[in-house]
Amino acid sequence: MRRIKELRLAKGLRQVDMAAHFGVGQTAIVKWESEGLYPPSRLLPEIAIYLGCTLDDLYKGEKEVV
């Protein structure tokens, strides 16, 4: 979810701070932002709130998997 990185940077947030907020390692944030891995679905609403966006904003530009 490359949008996580864009939205995080726009807010001036660091990966380490986001990781601490969600109780995950910084490596998880790196993977969410660059390796095409998605955060657990239960965290998506919280991530959207944390980044000040909607769930739709998180998915903008993502390829649809059928």
PyMOL commands that set and color helices and strands:
alter all, ss='L'
color gray80, all
select helices_A, chain A and resi 2-10+15-22+26-34+41-51+55-59
alter helices_A, ss='H'
color red, helices_A
deselect
rebuild
show_as cartoon
